[in-house]
Amino acid sequence: MGNTSKADNVSPAQSRSEIRHAISDHGNGAMTR
């Protein structure tokens, strides 16, 4: 769950946007990576 580390570094709102974008962009693969 590398996304957790990234989300912890950025703001809650930004992390949410990043995760949502990643899921829409590549799906779960992006989050795991």
MMTF fields as JSON, N, C-alpha, C and O atoms, coordinates in Angstrom:
{
  "mmtfVersion": "1.0.0",
  "mmtfProducer": "UNKNOWN",
  "numBonds": 131,
  "numAtoms": 132,
  "numGroups": 33,
  "numChains": 1,
  "numModels": 1,
  "chainsPerModel": [1],
  "groupsPerChain": [33],
  "chainIdList": ["A"],
  "bondAtomList": [4, 2, 8, 6, 12, 10, 16, 14, 20, 18, 24, 22, 28, 26, 32, 30, 36, 34, 40, 38, 44, 42, 48, 46, 52, 50, 56, 54, 60, 58, 64, 62, 68, 66, 72, 70, 76, 74, 80, 78, 84, 82, 88, 86, 92, 90, 96, 94, 100, 98, 104, 102, 108, 106, 112, 110, 116, 114, 120, 118, 124, 122, 128, 126],
  "bondOrderList": [1, 1, 1, 1, 1, 1, 1, 1, 1, 1, 1, 1, 1, 1, 1, 1, 1, 1, 1, 1, 1, 1, 1, 1, 1, 1, 1, 1, 1, 1, 1, 1],
  "groupList": [{"groupName": "MET", "atomNameList": ["N", "CA", "C", "O"], "elementList": ["N", "C", "C", "O"], "formalChargeList": [0, 0, 0, 0], "bondAtomList": [1, 0, 2, 1, 3, 2], "bondOrderList": [1, 1, 2], "singleLetterCode": "M", "chemCompType": "L-PEPTIDE LINKING"}, {"groupName": "GLY", "atomNameList": ["N", "CA", "C", "O"], "elementList": ["N", "C", "C", "O"], "formalChargeList": [0, 0, 0, 0], "bondAtomList": [1, 0, 2, 1, 3, 2], "bondOrderList": [1, 1, 2], "singleLetterCode": "G", "chemCompType": "PEPTIDE LINKING"}, {"groupName": "ASN", "atomNameList": ["N", "CA", "C", "O"], "elementList": ["N", "C", "C", "O"], "formalChargeList": [0, 0, 0, 0], "bondAtomList": [1, 0, 2, 1, 3, 2], "bondOrderList": [1, 1, 2], "singleLetterCode": "N", "chemCompType": "L-PEPTIDE LINKING"}, {"groupName": "THR", "atomNameList": ["N", "CA", "C", "O"], "elementList": ["N", "C", "C", "O"], "formalChargeList": [0, 0, 0, 0], "bondAtomList": [1, 0, 2, 1, 3, 2], "bondOrderList": [1, 1, 2], "singleLetterCode": "T", "chemCompType": "L-PEPTIDE LINKING"}, {"groupName": "SER", "atomNameList": ["N", "CA", "C", "O"], "elementList": ["N", "C", "C", "O"], "formalChargeList": [0, 0, 0, 0], "bondAtomList": [1, 0, 2, 1, 3, 2], "bondOrderList": [1, 1, 2], "singleLetterCode": "S", "chemCompType": "L-PEPTIDE LINKING"}, {"groupName": "LYS", "atomNameList": ["N", "CA", "C", "O"], "elementList": ["N", "C", "C", "O"], "formalChargeList": [0, 0, 0, 0], "bondAtomList": [1, 0, 2, 1, 3, 2], "bondOrderList": [1, 1, 2], "singleLetterCode": "K", "chemCompType": "L-PEPTIDE LINKING"}, {"groupName": "ALA", "atomNameList": ["N", "CA", "C", "O"], "elementList": ["N", "C", "C", "O"], "formalChargeList": [0, 0, 0, 0], "bondAtomList": [1, 0, 2, 1, 3, 2], "bondOrderList": [1, 1, 2], "singleLetterCode": "A", "chemCompType": "L-PEPTIDE LINKING"}, {"groupName": "ASP", "atomNameList": ["N", "CA", "C", "O"], "elementList": ["N", "C", "C", "O"], "formalChargeList": [0, 0, 0, 0], "bondAtomList": [1, 0, 2, 1, 3, 2], "bondOrderList": [1, 1, 2], "singleLetterCode": "D", "chemCompType": "L-PEPTIDE LINKING"}, {"groupName": "VAL", "atomNameList": ["N", "CA", "C", "O"], "elementList": ["N", "C", "C", "O"], "formalChargeList": [0, 0, 0, 0], "bondAtomList": [1, 0, 2, 1, 3, 2], "bondOrderList": [1, 1, 2], "singleLetterCode": "V", "chemCompType": "L-PEPTIDE LINKING"}, {"groupName": "PRO", "atomNameList": ["N", "CA", "C", "O"], "elementList": ["N", "C", "C", "O"], "formalChargeList": [0, 0, 0, 0], "bondAtomList": [1, 0, 2, 1, 3, 2], "bondOrderList": [1, 1, 2], "singleLetterCode": "P", "chemCompType": "L-PEPTIDE LINKING"}, {"groupName": "GLN", "atomNameList": ["N", "CA", "C", "O"], "elementList": ["N", "C", "C", "O"], "formalChargeList": [0, 0, 0, 0], "bondAtomList": [1, 0, 2, 1, 3, 2], "bondOrderList": [1, 1, 2], "singleLetterCode": "Q", "chemCompType": "L-PEPTIDE LINKING"}, {"groupName": "ARG", "atomNameList": ["N", "CA", "C", "O"], "elementList": ["N", "C", "C", "O"], "formalChargeList": [0, 0, 0, 0], "bondAtomList": [1, 0, 2, 1, 3, 2], "bondOrderList": [1, 1, 2], "singleLetterCode": "R", "chemCompType": "L-PEPTIDE LINKING"}, {"groupName": "GLU", "atomNameList": ["N", "CA", "C", "O"], "elementList": ["N", "C", "C", "O"], "formalChargeList": [0, 0, 0, 0], "bondAtomList": [1, 0, 2, 1, 3, 2], "bondOrderList": [1, 1, 2], "singleLetterCode": "E", "chemCompType": "L-PEPTIDE LINKING"}, {"groupName": "ILE", "atomNameList": ["N", "CA", "C", "O"], "elementList": ["N", "C", "C", "O"], "formalChargeList": [0, 0, 0, 0], "bondAtomList": [1, 0, 2, 1, 3, 2], "bondOrderList": [1, 1, 2], "singleLetterCode": "I", "chemCompType": "L-PEPTIDE LINKING"}, {"groupName": "HIS", "atomNameList": ["N", "CA", "C", "O"], "elementList": ["N", "C", "C", "O"], "formalChargeList": [0, 0, 0, 0], "bondAtomList": [1, 0, 2, 1, 3, 2], "bondOrderList": [1, 1, 2], "singleLetterCode": "H", "chemCompType": "L-PEPTIDE LINKING"}],
  "groupTypeList": [0, 1, 2, 3, 4, 5, 6, 7, 2, 8, 4, 9, 6, 10, 4, 11, 4, 12, 13, 11, 14, 6, 13, 4, 7, 14, 1, 2, 1, 6, 0, 3, 11],
  "groupIdList": [1, 2, 3, 4, 5, 6, 7, 8, 9, 10, 11, 12, 13, 14, 15, 16, 17, 18, 19, 20, 21, 22, 23, 24, 25, 26, 27, 28, 29, 30, 31, 32, 33],
  "secStructList": [7, 2, 2, 2, 2, 2, 2, 2, 2, 1, 7, 2, 2, 2, 2, 2, 2, 2, 2, 2, 2, 2, 2, 2, 2, 6, 6, 2, 2, 2, 2, 2, 7],
  "xCoordList": [0.833, 0.0, 0.871, 0.896, 1.564, 2.439, 1.64, 2.135, 0.402, -0.434, -0.579, -0.685, -0.584, -0.749, 0.402, 0.181, 1.614, 2.781, 2.649, 2.931, 2.222, 2.074, 0.996, 1.188, -0.124, -1.234, -0.819, -1.273, 0.041, 0.487, 1.37, 1.406, 2.083, 2.987, 2.217, 2.522, 1.239, 0.472, -0.753, -1.045, -1.456, -2.651, -3.764, -3.741, -4.738, -5.859, -6.644, -7.011, -6.891, -7.653, -6.832, -7.354, -5.547, -4.694, -4.544, -4.628, -4.325, -4.156, -5.407, -5.317, -6.547, -7.806, -7.869, -8.242, -7.507, -7.541, -6.548, -6.847, -5.366, -4.329, -4.811, -4.705, -5.334, -5.8, -6.926, -6.946, -7.851, -8.988, -8.495, -8.968, -7.562, -7.019, -6.287, -6.422, -5.523, -4.769, -5.729, -5.509, -6.788, -7.749, -8.389, -8.564, -8.732, -9.39, -8.395, -8.774, -7.122, -6.096, -5.643, -5.687, -5.212, -4.675, -5.4, -5.226, -6.203, -6.883, -6.075, -5.221, -6.323, -5.631, -4.125, -3.358, -3.697, -2.268, -1.507, -0.427, -2.053, -1.373, -1.229, -0.191, -2.279, -2.239, -1.181, -0.43, -1.139, -0.179, 1.232, 2.144, 1.397, 2.724, 3.027, 4.105],
  "yCoordList": [-1.2, 0.0, 1.255, 2.005, 1.468, 2.63, 3.923, 4.957, 3.867, 5.073, 5.685, 6.905, 4.85, 5.352, 6.31, 7.373, 5.932, 6.763, 8.102, 9.157, 8.044, 9.257, 10.148, 11.355, 9.55, 10.316, 10.963, 12.057, 10.283, 10.807, 12.034, 12.93, 12.07, 13.182, 14.408, 15.531, 14.2, 15.323, 15.615, 14.881, 16.686, 17.045, 16.031, 15.297, 15.982, 15.047, 15.279, 14.329, 16.528, 16.845, 16.477, 15.891, 16.826, 16.523, 15.017, 14.495, 14.326, 12.873, 12.242, 11.319, 12.735, 12.188, 12.387, 11.477, 13.567, 13.868, 12.974, 12.45, 12.809, 11.985, 10.545, 9.93, 10.018, 8.627, 8.463, 7.509, 9.4, 9.312, 9.375, 8.633, 10.246, 10.399, 9.119, 8.646, 8.576, 7.35, 6.218, 5.479, 6.087, 5.003, 5.201, 4.245, 6.432, 6.714, 6.572, 6.24, 6.825, 6.785, 5.361, 4.92, 4.653, 3.302, 2.247, 1.052, 2.669, 1.697, 1.369, 2.16, 0.23, -0.149, -0.217, 0.051, -0.572, -0.701, 0.558, 0.477, 1.706, 2.965, 3.134, 3.581, 2.774, 2.937, 2.016, 2.423, 0.771, -0.174, 0.29, 0.135, 0.849, 1.299, 2.6, 3.17],
  "zCoordList": [0.0, 0.0, 0.0, 0.976, -1.075, -1.157, -1.139, -0.691, -1.627, -1.671, -0.28, -0.151, 0.764, 2.129, 2.462, 3.042, 2.098, 2.389, 1.665, 2.232, 0.418, -0.377, 0.235, 0.386, 0.581, 1.151, 2.466, 2.8, 3.202, 4.491, 4.283, 5.127, 3.156, 2.875, 2.396, 2.799, 1.552, 1.022, 1.892, 2.836, 1.562, 2.335, 2.108, 1.12, 3.014, 2.887, 1.593, 0.902, 1.281, 0.067, -1.173, -2.122, -1.153, -2.303, -2.465, -3.577, -1.365, -1.425, -2.027, -2.836, -1.637, -2.156, -3.662, -4.402, -4.103, -5.536, -6.279, -7.352, -5.689, -6.324, -6.442, -7.503, -5.355, -5.356, -6.373, -7.15, -6.351, -7.276, -8.715, -9.577, -8.963, -10.324, -10.73, -11.858, -9.81, -10.104, -10.446, -11.406, -9.662, -9.903, -11.278, -12.033, -11.59, -12.865, -14.012, -15.135, -13.722, -14.758, -15.067, -16.215, -14.038, -14.257, -13.44, -13.678, -12.49, -11.648, -10.404, -10.002, -9.791, -8.558, -8.766, -7.84, -9.969, -10.252, -9.868, -9.282, -10.186, -9.88, -8.372, -7.883, -7.643, -6.192, -5.57, -4.684, -6.05, -5.487, -5.8, -4.988, -6.963, -7.349, -6.613, -6.786]
}
